[in-house]
Amino acid sequence: MPPGPSYAGLVAGPPPLPGLTTDTAVLTDAYAVIPRSVMRDIVTSFLPGWTGMRMWIIARPLSGFAETFSQYIVELAEGGGCDAPEDDPEIQSAIFVTGGEMDITIDGTTHRMTPGGFAYVPPGIAWAVHNATAGNCGFHWIRKRWQPAAGVDRPDPIVTNEADIAPSPMPDTEGAWATTRFVDPADLRHDMHVTVVTFQPGGSIPFAETHVMEHGLFVLEGKAVYRLNRDWVEVGPGDFMWLRAFCPQACYAGGPGQFRYLLYKDVNRHAPLWHGTHGTGR
């Protein structure tokens, strides 16, 4: 039996002293790299209304950085959680579990989530999360303001696990490049996609993709050399990359195992013509 998927966690803890201050952390106008090694205790954040929670904010709307989404890596201690995580009725959320077990309650229905678990919470829906395991659990929380559009209704909740979804291979790659899709790409109610992208050893994006979607990529497993604009950057488990719209990207999966990442992108809406409208098409 081949080994099952793995899900990178955090380094956490204090940095070693003495230690080198040089690292692969990079912030440019076109992309950013936040390596796992810098996600330490001293850069954690907290939110009101939670118990036993801390988080690493790895993307947020900011001039010269992310425009359409925020992304948190959340760690819940035993017994930790929140009965009302979201206080903005226009915000939709995607949850992806990387460690431990947690209960998510959406509109009154509770689901047990394990590593590889995915949940989509539509805007305006009551939800809650609580750690359901002895010890810590961890998950990614991606937030985006949902953009209404003519002829589409608010999406429905989704709770699933990547193990229950057959990956969709990229045509003509013989399975070396595949995407696990939690949302039907033809469902235009959704204005963001969160997927798991997998490259087998030696697999690659064989051209410099340049497109309108903004990206957040968190490496779950394996290593690769990733092209970001004009630079090639080596990345591995626990590293995060942000790419602005139209930033050229490509990659080579280095092996010996598969290279997998959690991917965010904005989709299915007009390009905004006034700054700050984020896809209303005004």
Secondary structure as UniProt FT lines:
FT   STRAND          26..27
FT   STRAND          31..34
FT   HELIX           36..38
FT   HELIX           41..43
FT   TURN            48..49
FT   STRAND          51..59
FT   TURN            63..64
FT   STRAND          70..82
FT   TURN            89..90
FT   STRAND          91..99
FT   STRAND          102..106
FT   TURN            107..108
FT   STRAND          109..113
FT   TURN            115..116
FT   STRAND          117..121
FT   TURN            123..124
FT   STRAND          127..131
FT   STRAND          137..145
FT   TURN            150..151
FT   STRAND          158..161
FT   HELIX           162..164
FT   STRAND          168..169
FT   TURN            171..172
FT   TURN            174..175
FT   STRAND          177..181
FT   TURN            185..186
FT   TURN            188..189
FT   STRAND          192..199
FT   TURN            201..202
FT   STRAND          204..209
FT   STRAND          215..221
FT   STRAND          224..228
FT   TURN            229..230
FT   STRAND          231..235
FT   TURN            237..238
FT   STRAND          240..243
FT   TURN            245..246
FT   STRAND          249..253
FT   STRAND          259..266
FT   TURN            275..276
//
